[in-house]
Amino acid sequence: MSTSRQLAAIMFTDIEGYTAFMQENEDRAISLKDRHREVIEQEHEHFHGRIVNYYGDGTVSIFQSAVEAVLCALAMQQAFQTDPKVPVRIGIHLGDIIINDNQIFGDGVNLASRVESLGVPGSVLLSEKLNDEISNQPEIKTVSVGSYQFKNVKRAVEVFALAHEGLVVPPFNSLTGKTEEKKTSKIKKKLPPKSVAVLPFANIAMIRNRIISVKALERKS
């Protein structure tokens, strides 16, 4: 059993809502899954990608070239938009991986999975690291869709979407997936400020003298 390391572009795909499709119509669900596999295998061969594993309705694959990984994802997503349409999410990250017994492991794999979890059908999402790698390719168009704090990832990661004809570009900061729940700080109720009641000052001696004077006048009358 050999173990090796390499830098790779890691791609995850899955069919959005596949479980619901299976419950509604098994034949249609299987047809979508077959179509998904057909397109993936065809485009991976064309762009020199290696499919590492099929899992349920999804795949994980690797590329030696970040550019070829993105062009492969673009070609796949455009194919999925033609009939019969397949609602596929795709996420790609560039990172160091461990290859062991034809399986891949490492932080790069975990982050690629989290990027893909944010996706919506028809989109291709890229980590900021992979986006930086392809930034000198004018034929590849991307836009930022916000920064996200993924589970078990120390810092927030900016995510980009391919912005080509036929692809879905999610609104900025609108995505949900394998992210940390936002912690809302408890706002303490403000107590009313302490106050001091100020009463009119009364000269007790003066009041007593006035009362005595009034009583003396009453006796004379």
Backbone as CSV, one residue per row, in Angstrom:
resi,resn,N_x,N_y,N_z,CA_x,CA_y,CA_z,C_x,C_y,C_z
1,MET,0.856,-1.195,0.000,0.000,0.000,0.000,0.892,1.245,0.000
2,SER,0.927,1.964,-1.098,1.799,3.128,-1.228,1.047,4.405,-0.889
3,THR,1.807,5.343,-0.320,1.254,6.640,0.046,2.098,7.725,-0.595
4,SER,1.434,8.732,-1.172,2.154,9.842,-1.796,1.386,11.131,-1.588
5,ARG,2.093,12.224,-1.778,1.482,13.548,-1.673,1.618,14.282,-3.001
6,GLN,0.666,15.158,-3.265,0.787,16.013,-4.438,-0.161,17.197,-4.317
7,LEU,0.145,18.251,-5.044,-0.747,19.399,-5.149,-1.733,19.108,-6.275
8,ALA,-3.011,19.313,-6.019,-4.011,18.976,-7.032,-5.197,19.927,-6.947
9,ALA,-5.882,20.055,-8.072,-7.184,20.711,-8.094,-8.210,19.623,-7.802
10,ILE,-8.955,19.799,-6.718,-9.892,18.770,-6.255,-11.311,19.214,-6.576
11,MET,-12.051,18.363,-7.253,-13.413,18.692,-7.676,-14.427,17.742,-7.042
12,PHE,-15.483,18.326,-6.490,-16.621,17.549,-5.997,-17.851,17.917,-6.818
13,THR,-18.678,16.921,-7.116,-19.960,17.169,-7.784,-21.045,16.368,-7.078
14,ASP,-22.263,16.847,-7.167,-23.401,16.013,-6.765,-24.668,16.531,-7.419
15,ILE,-25.678,15.670,-7.436,-26.973,16.024,-8.029,-27.859,16.584,-6.925
16,GLU,-28.282,17.809,-7.069,-29.152,18.455,-6.088,-30.518,17.765,-6.068
17,GLY,-30.978,17.390,-4.863,-32.318,16.813,-4.710,-32.465,15.399,-5.214
18,TYR,-31.362,14.662,-5.312,-31.441,13.311,-5.883,-32.325,12.383,-5.060
19,THR,-32.265,12.489,-3.742,-33.090,11.627,-2.880,-34.568,11.847,-3.151
20,ALA,-34.964,13.111,-3.306,-36.363,13.417,-3.609,-36.751,12.877,-4.981
21,PHE,-35.847,12.993,-5.969,-36.127,12.429,-7.299,-36.371,10.927,-7.205
22,MET,-35.561,10.238,-6.397,-35.681,8.796,-6.256,-37.023,8.413,-5.640
23,GLN,-37.490,9.209,-4.690,-38.777,8.928,-4.054,-39.949,9.166,-5.000
24,GLU,-39.788,10.172,-5.877,-40.874,10.515,-6.794,-40.925,9.591,-8.002
25,ASN,-39.750,9.318,-8.579,-39.720,8.541,-9.824,-38.348,7.871,-9.955
26,GLU,-38.272,6.606,-9.625,-36.986,5.903,-9.621,-36.345,5.872,-11.005
27,ASP,-37.159,5.650,-12.032,-36.615,5.557,-13.393,-35.973,6.874,-13.814
28,ARG,-36.636,7.988,-13.481,-36.089,9.299,-13.838,-34.808,9.567,-13.045
29,ALA,-34.802,9.202,-11.774,-33.620,9.422,-10.945,-32.422,8.645,-11.478
30,ILE,-32.629,7.417,-11.855,-31.544,6.595,-12.400,-31.059,7.157,-13.725
31,SER,-32.002,7.665,-14.535,-31.635,8.268,-15.817,-30.759,9.505,-15.601
32,LEU,-31.103,10.335,-14.597,-30.294,11.515,-14.289,-28.900,11.111,-13.811
33,LYS,-28.839,10.079,-12.993,-27.554,9.611,-12.481,-26.672,9.077,-13.605
34,ASP,-27.275,8.357,-14.552,-26.518,7.847,-15.698,-26.005,8.986,-16.572
35,ARG,-26.854,9.989,-16.774,-26.460,11.151,-17.564,-25.305,11.897,-16.884
36,HIS,-25.408,12.048,-15.576,-24.367,12.685,-14.774,-23.030,11.976,-14.966
37,ARG,-23.048,10.660,-14.867,-21.808,9.885,-14.999,-21.264,9.953,-16.425
38,GLU,-22.155,9.912,-17.400,-21.727,9.957,-18.809,-20.974,11.250,-19.122
39,VAL,-21.545,12.382,-18.696,-20.918,13.686,-18.967,-19.599,13.808,-18.216
40,ILE,-19.591,13.392,-16.960,-18.375,13.510,-16.155,-17.240,12.693,-16.759
41,GLU,-17.520,11.466,-17.119,-16.463,10.618,-17.677,-15.948,11.171,-19.008
42,GLN,-16.860,11.671,-19.829,-16.475,12.214,-21.134,-15.571,13.437,-20.984
43,GLU,-15.971,14.377,-20.123,-15.204,15.622,-19.982,-13.909,15.407,-19.186
44,HIS,-13.905,14.496,-18.233,-12.669,14.211,-17.508,-11.607,13.609,-18.433
45,GLU,-12.052,12.797,-19.336,-11.101,12.232,-20.299,-10.530,13.330,-21.184
46,HIS,-11.398,14.256,-21.581,-10.971,15.338,-22.468,-9.993,16.291,-21.777
47,PHE,-10.234,16.557,-20.457,-9.413,17.535,-19.739,-8.428,16.876,-18.761
48,HIS,-8.174,15.609,-18.955,-7.130,14.882,-18.215,-7.373,14.838,-16.711
49,GLY,-8.620,14.712,-16.337,-8.950,14.571,-14.920,-9.004,13.102,-14.519
50,ARG,-8.854,12.859,-13.251,-8.912,11.495,-12.728,-10.053,11.383,-11.730
51,ILE,-11.044,10.555,-12.033,-12.163,10.334,-11.119,-11.685,9.364,-10.031
52,VAL,-11.658,9.851,-8.800,-11.151,9.037,-7.692,-12.236,8.140,-7.130
53,ASN,-13.454,8.691,-7.030,-14.508,7.923,-6.368,-15.890,8.409,-6.790
54,TYR,-16.799,7.452,-6.947,-18.222,7.751,-7.074,-18.845,7.486,-5.711
55,TYR,-19.641,8.420,-5.227,-20.328,8.178,-3.948,-21.791,8.595,-4.113
56,GLY,-22.683,7.630,-4.050,-24.099,7.937,-4.219,-24.361,8.643,-5.528
57,ASP,-24.811,9.894,-5.428,-25.116,10.686,-6.624,-24.013,11.690,-6.931
58,GLY,-22.826,11.499,-6.361,-21.756,12.467,-6.568,-20.433,11.823,-6.929
59,THR,-19.425,12.707,-7.149,-18.081,12.239,-7.488,-17.045,13.139,-6.826
60,VAL,-15.840,12.584,-6.676,-14.671,13.385,-6.307,-13.579,13.028,-7.307
61,SER,-12.909,14.057,-7.810,-11.878,13.833,-8.828,-10.751,14.831,-8.636
62,ILE,-9.619,14.573,-9.295,-8.452,15.451,-9.162,-7.865,15.755,-10.535
63,PHE,-7.184,16.901,-10.606,-6.523,17.359,-11.831,-5.139,17.868,-11.460
64,GLN,-4.196,17.673,-12.350,-2.863,18.233,-12.152,-2.822,19.701,-12.543
65,SER,-3.808,20.141,-13.315,-3.875,21.527,-13.782,-5.145,22.191,-13.263
66,ALA,-4.995,23.344,-12.582,-6.152,24.093,-12.110,-6.984,24.609,-13.281
67,VAL,-6.315,25.039,-14.342,-7.020,25.555,-15.516,-7.867,24.460,-16.152
68,GLU,-7.294,23.277,-16.312,-8.061,22.185,-16.920,-9.225,21.760,-16.032
69,ALA,-9.042,21.824,-14.714,-10.145,21.487,-13.811,-11.321,22.438,-14.010
70,VAL,-11.028,23.735,-14.127,-12.088,24.732,-14.297,-12.746,24.595,-15.666
71,LEU,-11.960,24.395,-16.702,-12.535,24.230,-18.042,-13.383,22.963,-18.115
72,CYS,-12.968,21.927,-17.407,-13.755,20.694,-17.360,-15.101,20.952,-16.674
73,ALA,-15.065,21.640,-15.535,-16.305,21.955,-14.817,-17.241,22.805,-15.674
74,LEU,-16.666,23.771,-16.399,-17.470,24.619,-17.273,-18.148,23.791,-18.367
75,ALA,-17.385,22.912,-19.001,-17.948,22.071,-20.064,-19.031,21.143,-19.516
76,MET,-18.801,20.591,-18.331,-19.795,19.697,-17.735,-21.084,20.445,-17.418
77,GLN,-20.951,21.611,-16.777,-22.151,22.340,-16.375,-22.950,22.817,-17.580
78,GLN,-22.259,23.206,-18.633,-22.977,23.598,-19.854,-23.699,22.403,-20.469
79,ALA,-23.087,21.216,-20.393,-23.747,20.010,-20.903,-24.965,19.650,-20.054
80,PHE,-24.863,19.855,-18.742,-25.975,19.527,-17.846,-27.172,20.448,-18.045
81,GLN,-26.955,21.607,-18.684,-28.051,22.546,-18.929,-28.855,22.194,-20.174
82,THR,-28.377,21.229,-20.950,-29.121,20.788,-22.126,-29.981,19.579,-21.751
83,ASP,-31.035,19.339,-22.497,-31.939,18.219,-22.195,-31.258,16.875,-22.419
84,PRO,-31.459,15.934,-21.520,-32.178,16.077,-20.242,-31.329,16.797,-19.203
85,LYS,-31.873,17.879,-18.638,-31.121,18.692,-17.697,-30.870,17.928,-16.391
86,VAL,-29.689,18.135,-15.833,-29.326,17.506,-14.566,-28.918,18.611,-13.588
87,PRO,-29.602,18.728,-12.435,-29.299,19.803,-11.476,-28.051,19.475,-10.638
88,VAL,-26.896,19.870,-11.149,-25.623,19.481,-10.538,-24.950,20.682,-9.882
89,ARG,-24.330,20.428,-8.716,-23.491,21.409,-8.031,-22.036,20.974,-8.192
90,ILE,-21.149,21.944,-8.409,-19.722,21.636,-8.580,-18.906,22.610,-7.743
91,GLY,-17.936,22.073,-7.006,-17.018,22.905,-6.228,-15.591,22.432,-6.440
92,ILE,-14.651,23.385,-6.531,-13.242,23.044,-6.792,-12.337,23.847,-5.854
93,HIS,-11.301,23.178,-5.364,-10.296,23.817,-4.514,-8.917,23.308,-4.918
94,LEU,-7.907,24.134,-4.739,-6.526,23.741,-5.008,-5.821,23.522,-3.678
95,GLY,-5.309,22.296,-3.470,-4.659,22.026,-2.200,-3.801,20.777,-2.225
96,ASP,-3.072,20.599,-1.148,-2.209,19.424,-0.985,-3.066,18.231,-0.581
97,ILE,-2.848,17.080,-1.207,-3.620,15.885,-0.888,-2.688,14.708,-0.607
98,ILE,-3.208,13.738,0.118,-2.529,12.474,0.367,-3.264,11.404,-0.438
99,ILE,-2.524,10.663,-1.225,-3.114,9.571,-2.008,-2.681,8.260,-1.360
100,ASN,-3.663,7.460,-0.957,-3.381,6.198,-0.279,-4.383,5.151,-0.757
101,ASP,-3.871,4.118,-1.394,-4.721,3.020,-1.864,-5.873,3.543,-2.730
102,ASN,-5.526,4.414,-3.667,-6.500,4.984,-4.604,-7.592,5.821,-3.928
103,GLN,-7.342,6.261,-2.707,-8.229,7.194,-2.018,-7.442,8.470,-1.742
104,ILE,-8.140,9.598,-1.593,-7.459,10.859,-1.305,-7.942,11.421,0.029
105,PHE,-7.011,12.050,0.741,-7.296,12.603,2.056,-6.600,13.953,2.187
106,GLY,-6.932,14.651,3.275,-6.234,15.893,3.575,-7.166,17.089,3.686
107,ASP,-6.615,18.185,4.219,-7.391,19.420,4.384,-7.912,19.938,3.052
108,GLY,-7.109,19.753,1.994,-7.553,20.220,0.678,-8.820,19.537,0.217
109,VAL,-8.934,18.245,0.512,-10.135,17.489,0.147,-11.333,17.985,0.951
110,ASN,-11.115,18.193,2.246,-12.208,18.662,3.106,-12.715,20.033,2.667
111,LEU,-11.799,20.929,2.312,-12.215,22.269,1.909,-12.950,22.237,0.567
112,ALA,-12.491,21.400,-0.353,-13.189,21.270,-1.640,-14.627,20.801,-1.423
113,SER,-14.813,19.872,-0.489,-16.153,19.380,-0.172,-17.029,20.487,0.394
114,ARG,-16.449,21.341,1.215,-17.219,22.436,1.809,-17.581,23.495,0.770
115,VAL,-16.684,23.778,-0.142,-16.999,24.723,-1.220,-18.173,24.189,-2.058
116,GLU,-18.116,22.914,-2.384,-19.195,22.309,-3.189,-20.531,22.339,-2.445
117,SER,-20.488,22.220,-1.110,-21.729,22.205,-0.322,-22.505,23.512,-0.424
118,LEU,-21.823,24.596,-0.774,-22.494,25.898,-0.929,-23.240,26.018,-2.252
119,GLY,-22.931,25.150,-3.185,-23.392,25.328,-4.558,-24.892,25.235,-4.748
120,VAL,-25.337,25.766,-5.856,-26.718,25.644,-6.302,-26.679,25.001,-7.684
121,PRO,-27.772,24.342,-8.097,-27.767,23.697,-9.415,-27.401,24.678,-10.525
122,GLY,-26.481,24.262,-11.379,-26.069,25.099,-12.496,-24.879,25.979,-12.211
123,SER,-24.325,25.899,-10.988,-23.191,26.760,-10.631,-21.900,25.961,-10.540
124,VAL,-20.773,26.688,-10.697,-19.444,26.134,-10.433,-18.764,27.093,-9.466
125,LEU,-18.459,26.609,-8.259,-17.842,27.446,-7.232,-16.369,27.089,-7.071
126,LEU,-15.563,28.113,-6.833,-14.120,27.944,-6.693,-13.648,28.583,-5.392
127,SER,-12.690,27.950,-4.727,-12.076,28.572,-3.560,-11.202,29.733,-4.022
128,GLU,-10.899,30.652,-3.106,-10.066,31.802,-3.476,-8.676,31.354,-3.924
129,LYS,-8.168,30.270,-3.337,-6.842,29.787,-3.710,-6.823,29.318,-5.159
130,LEU,-7.854,28.594,-5.551,-7.912,28.141,-6.940,-8.172,29.313,-7.878
131,ASN,-9.018,30.246,-7.437,-9.303,31.414,-8.269,-8.033,32.232,-8.526
132,ASP,-7.182,32.358,-7.508,-5.915,33.070,-7.692,-5.046,32.375,-8.743
133,GLU,-5.096,31.058,-8.743,-4.261,30.285,-9.668,-4.655,30.505,-11.123
134,ILE,-5.931,30.798,-11.382,-6.401,30.953,-12.767,-6.630,32.419,-13.128
135,SER,-6.218,33.333,-12.259,-6.517,34.756,-12.469,-5.849,35.335,-13.711
136,ASN,-4.828,34.651,-14.227,-4.137,35.148,-15.426,-4.690,34.517,-16.705
137,GLN,-5.870,33.904,-16.591,-6.517,33.294,-17.754,-7.720,34.142,-18.169
138,PRO,-7.549,35.038,-19.140,-8.629,35.972,-19.484,-9.893,35.303,-20.013
139,GLU,-9.781,34.061,-20.507,-10.972,33.394,-21.042,-11.853,32.812,-19.943
140,ILE,-11.345,32.794,-18.710,-12.122,32.271,-17.585,-12.627,33.449,-16.758
141,LYS,-13.940,33.564,-16.644,-14.551,34.689,-15.940,-15.134,34.214,-14.607
142,THR,-14.752,34.913,-13.532,-15.282,34.576,-12.212,-15.719,35.840,-11.481
143,VAL,-16.634,35.667,-10.528,-17.068,36.768,-9.666,-17.133,36.258,-8.230
144,SER,-16.853,37.136,-7.289,-16.932,36.759,-5.883,-18.393,36.620,-5.459
145,VAL,-18.661,35.572,-4.669,-20.010,35.392,-4.116,-19.979,35.480,-2.588
146,GLY,-18.869,36.034,-2.051,-18.800,36.285,-0.616,-17.758,35.440,0.096
147,SER,-17.551,35.740,1.357,-16.636,34.976,2.213,-17.445,34.175,3.216
148,TYR,-16.999,32.949,3.479,-17.754,32.025,4.320,-16.838,31.351,5.335
149,GLN,-17.356,31.190,6.539,-16.614,30.506,7.602,-17.062,29.049,7.630
150,PHE,-16.257,28.172,7.068,-16.604,26.754,7.013,-16.319,26.071,8.345
151,LYS,-17.025,24.979,8.584,-16.812,24.192,9.795,-15.393,23.640,9.808
152,ASN,-14.756,23.752,10.964,-13.406,23.220,11.188,-12.347,23.847,10.278
153,VAL,-12.609,25.046,9.791,-11.626,25.796,9.007,-11.339,27.078,9.779
154,LYS,-10.057,27.370,10.014,-9.676,28.444,10.926,-10.113,29.825,10.469
155,ARG,-10.029,30.094,9.172,-10.363,31.450,8.717,-11.426,31.398,7.625
156,ALA,-12.076,32.524,7.436,-13.099,32.601,6.394,-12.454,32.463,5.017
157,VAL,-13.179,31.858,4.095,-12.677,31.614,2.744,-13.566,32.356,1.750
158,GLU,-12.945,33.156,0.888,-13.709,33.815,-0.162,-13.988,32.803,-1.263
159,VAL,-15.213,32.815,-1.754,-15.647,31.851,-2.769,-16.030,32.613,-4.035
160,PHE,-15.682,32.037,-5.184,-15.958,32.640,-6.480,-16.822,31.697,-7.314
161,ALA,-17.570,32.277,-8.243,-18.401,31.490,-9.156,-17.981,31.760,-10.587
162,LEU,-17.978,30.717,-11.404,-17.764,30.917,-12.836,-18.921,31.724,-13.386
163,ALA,-18.598,32.730,-14.185,-19.627,33.628,-14.710,-19.659,33.547,-16.234
164,HIS,-19.998,32.378,-16.725,-20.082,32.157,-18.174,-21.526,31.913,-18.587
165,GLU,-21.798,32.101,-19.864,-23.148,31.931,-20.387,-23.670,30.535,-20.058
166,GLY,-24.909,30.498,-19.566,-25.550,29.227,-19.251,-25.351,28.769,-17.826
167,LEU,-24.432,29.413,-17.074,-24.176,29.022,-15.698,-24.901,29.947,-14.728
168,VAL,-25.211,29.415,-13.570,-25.884,30.191,-12.527,-24.827,30.850,-11.640
169,VAL,-24.979,32.151,-11.407,-24.106,32.882,-10.486,-24.945,33.271,-9.272
170,PRO,-24.715,32.643,-8.117,-25.538,32.948,-6.934,-25.328,34.380,-6.468
171,PRO,-26.343,34.977,-5.835,-26.185,36.328,-5.276,-25.108,36.358,-4.191
172,PHE,-24.515,37.515,-4.028,-23.426,37.703,-3.065,-23.893,37.393,-1.644
173,ASN,-23.078,36.623,-0.912,-23.334,36.273,0.492,-24.699,35.608,0.717
174,SER,-25.166,34.825,-0.250,-26.490,34.208,-0.133,-26.435,32.707,0.117
175,LEU,-25.243,32.121,0.138,-25.131,30.661,0.116,-25.098,30.049,1.512
176,THR,-25.604,28.821,1.596,-25.567,28.063,2.847,-25.032,26.671,2.556
177,GLY,-24.375,26.090,3.520,-23.808,24.757,3.350,-23.098,24.349,4.617
178,LYS,-21.898,23.781,4.481,-21.135,23.317,5.642,-20.377,24.483,6.267
179,THR,-21.145,25.409,6.825,-20.560,26.595,7.435,-20.880,26.630,8.924
180,GLU,-20.113,27.440,9.645,-20.378,27.621,11.066,-21.645,28.443,11.229
181,GLU,-22.421,28.094,12.256,-23.600,28.890,12.552,-23.162,30.234,13.101
182,LYS,-23.819,31.273,12.643,-23.474,32.610,13.118,-23.942,32.774,14.563
183,LYS,-22.998,33.182,15.396,-23.318,33.372,16.805,-23.823,34.789,17.026
184,THR,-25.002,34.856,17.550,-25.578,36.176,17.808,-25.332,36.542,19.263
185,SER,-24.794,37.715,19.463,-24.505,38.146,20.828,-25.794,38.546,21.532
186,LYS,-25.881,38.157,22.812,-27.056,38.501,23.594,-26.970,39.966,24.012
187,ILE,-27.997,40.676,23.686,-28.025,42.101,24.017,-28.639,42.270,25.397
188,LYS,-27.862,42.796,26.299,-28.363,43.000,27.651,-29.351,44.157,27.672
189,LYS,-30.437,43.905,28.401,-31.417,44.973,28.525,-30.827,46.101,29.360
190,LYS,-30.954,47.299,28.861,-30.415,48.444,29.579,-31.346,48.833,30.724
191,LEU,-30.770,48.899,31.904,-31.547,49.342,33.046,-31.668,50.859,33.003
192,PRO,-32.796,51.356,33.443,-32.925,52.816,33.446,-31.884,53.415,34.373
193,PRO,-31.322,54.543,34.001,-30.290,55.162,34.845,-30.842,55.526,36.214
194,LYS,-29.978,55.392,37.217,-30.400,55.760,38.567,-30.713,57.254,38.619
195,SER,-31.778,57.560,39.335,-32.170,58.977,39.412,-32.386,59.385,40.861
196,VAL,-32.258,60.639,41.090,-32.463,61.205,42.430,-33.618,62.195,42.351
197,ALA,-34.578,61.987,43.221,-35.711,62.912,43.236,-35.316,64.171,44.001
198,VAL,-35.520,65.316,43.379,-35.186,66.604,44.008,-36.489,67.281,44.425
199,LEU,-36.703,67.422,45.718,-37.929,68.031,46.230,-37.668,69.488,46.569
200,PRO,-38.698,70.299,46.504,-38.514,71.715,46.854,-37.996,71.845,48.283
201,PHE,-37.039,72.735,48.488,-36.462,72.943,49.823,-37.428,73.759,50.684
202,ALA,-37.669,73.249,51.847,-38.583,73.967,52.744,-37.849,74.386,54.021
203,ASN,-37.996,75.690,54.408,-37.389,76.179,55.645,-38.377,75.895,56.772
204,ILE,-38.070,74.840,57.576,-38.994,74.381,58.611,-39.269,75.466,59.647
205,ALA,-38.228,76.177,59.998,-38.388,77.229,61.027,-39.340,78.310,60.546
206,MET,-39.203,78.708,59.261,-40.059,79.760,58.708,-41.515,79.314,58.706
207,ILE,-41.724,78.048,58.344,-43.098,77.540,58.301,-43.702,77.532,59.701
208,ARG,-42.901,77.120,60.712,-43.397,77.070,62.086,-43.784,78.460,62.574
209,ASN,-42.960,79.480,62.239,-43.265,80.848,62.676,-44.549,81.366,62.034
210,ARG,-44.762,80.971,60.747,-45.991,81.412,60.074,-47.214,80.794,60.734
211,ILE,-47.098,79.531,61.116,-48.244,78.867,61.758,-48.580,79.546,63.087
212,ILE,-47.510,79.894,63.881,-47.736,80.557,65.161,-48.406,81.906,64.954
213,SER,-47.971,82.664,63.930,-48.540,83.988,63.656,-50.013,83.878,63.300
214,VAL,-50.354,82.873,62.501,-51.750,82.699,62.093,-52.611,82.386,63.303
215,LYS,-52.129,81.538,64.214,-52.898,81.184,65.394,-53.104,82.386,66.318
216,ALA,-52.078,83.243,66.422,-52.178,84.452,67.282,-53.227,85.408,66.725
217,LEU,-53.277,85.568,65.398,-54.270,86.434,64.797,-55.676,85.883,65.018
218,GLU,-55.803,84.558,64.969,-57.127,83.966,65.180,-57.631,84.216,66.609
219,ARG,-56.702,84.180,67.592,-57.114,84.427,68.987,-57.561,85.865,69.180
220,LYS,-56.868,86.841,68.552,-57.234,88.242,68.699,-58.592,88.518,68.087
221,SER,-58.861,87.800,66.975,-60.152,88.048,66.332,-61.261,87.360,67.118
